[in-house]
Amino acid sequence: MLIFGLKVSLIGMGVVYFALILLVYIIKGFSILSALYDRRAKPATVIAAKTPAAPVLLVGGLDRESEEEIAAVISAAVVAYSRDRK
């Protein structure tokens, strides 16, 4: 009875080990396919990267001075918050 249990456990562990090895090779295969696909799609992304960037829209019609003022207030708030946390 002990021999039968050992055989069953060895067969079970062998099947699991084989499945894990097979899974590693499947993942490597997908990685290679993905690299090939990225290499083919790379020229299209280079063309898209050369297009001019979209203009930045100001929220609520703010001018440059207002944006700098808001950035200063946010920075001061972050500094004050970090001082309270220490």
C-alpha positions as CSV (number, residue, x, y, z in Angstrom):
1,M,0.0,0.0,0.0
2,L,2.9,2.3,0.8
3,I,4.5,1.7,-2.6
4,F,1.2,2.5,-4.4
5,G,1.0,5.8,-2.5
6,L,4.5,6.7,-3.4
7,K,3.9,5.9,-7.1
8,V,0.8,8.1,-7.1
9,S,2.5,11.0,-5.5
10,L,5.5,10.8,-7.8
11,I,3.2,10.7,-10.9
12,G,1.3,13.6,-9.5
13,M,4.4,15.7,-8.8
14,G,5.8,14.7,-12.2
15,V,2.6,15.9,-14.0
16,V,2.7,19.2,-12.1
17,Y,6.4,19.7,-12.8
18,F,5.9,19.0,-16.5
19,A,2.9,21.4,-16.6
20,L,5.1,24.2,-15.0
21,I,7.9,23.6,-17.5
22,L,5.4,23.7,-20.3
23,L,3.9,26.9,-18.9
24,V,7.4,28.5,-18.9
25,Y,8.0,27.7,-22.5
26,I,4.5,29.0,-23.5
27,I,5.2,32.3,-21.7
28,K,8.6,32.6,-23.4
29,G,6.9,32.0,-26.8
30,F,4.4,34.7,-26.1
31,S,7.2,37.0,-25.1
32,I,9.0,36.3,-28.4
33,L,5.8,36.9,-30.4
34,S,5.2,40.1,-28.5
35,A,8.7,41.3,-29.3
36,L,8.2,40.6,-33.0
37,Y,4.9,42.4,-33.0
38,D,6.5,45.4,-31.2
39,R,9.3,45.5,-33.7
40,R,6.8,45.6,-36.6
41,A,4.6,48.2,-35.0
42,K,7.6,50.4,-34.0
43,P,7.7,52.5,-37.2
44,A,4.1,53.4,-36.8
45,T,4.7,54.7,-33.3
46,V,7.7,56.8,-34.5
47,I,5.6,58.5,-37.0
48,A,3.0,59.2,-34.4
49,A,5.7,60.6,-32.1
50,K,6.7,63.1,-34.7
51,T,3.3,64.7,-34.9
52,P,3.0,68.0,-33.1
53,A,1.6,67.9,-29.6
54,A,-1.9,69.1,-28.9
55,P,-2.2,72.6,-27.5
56,V,-2.6,72.8,-23.8
57,L,-6.0,74.3,-22.9
58,L,-6.2,76.6,-19.9
59,V,-8.8,75.6,-17.3
60,G,-11.4,78.3,-16.9
61,G,-9.5,80.7,-19.1
62,L,-6.6,81.2,-16.7
63,D,-3.7,83.3,-17.8
64,R,0.0,82.5,-17.2
65,E,0.2,84.6,-14.0
66,S,-2.9,82.8,-12.5
67,E,-1.4,79.4,-13.3
68,E,1.9,80.3,-11.6
69,E,0.0,81.6,-8.5
70,I,-2.0,78.4,-8.3
71,A,1.2,76.4,-8.6
72,A,2.8,78.4,-5.8
73,V,-0.2,77.9,-3.5
74,I,-0.2,74.1,-4.2
75,S,3.5,73.9,-3.5
76,A,3.1,75.8,-0.2
77,A,0.3,73.5,0.8
78,V,2.4,70.4,0.1
79,V,5.3,71.8,2.1
80,A,3.0,72.7,5.0
81,Y,1.4,69.2,4.9
82,S,4.8,67.5,4.9
83,R,6.0,69.5,7.8
84,D,3.0,68.5,9.9
85,R,3.6,64.8,9.1
86,K,7.1,64.8,10.6
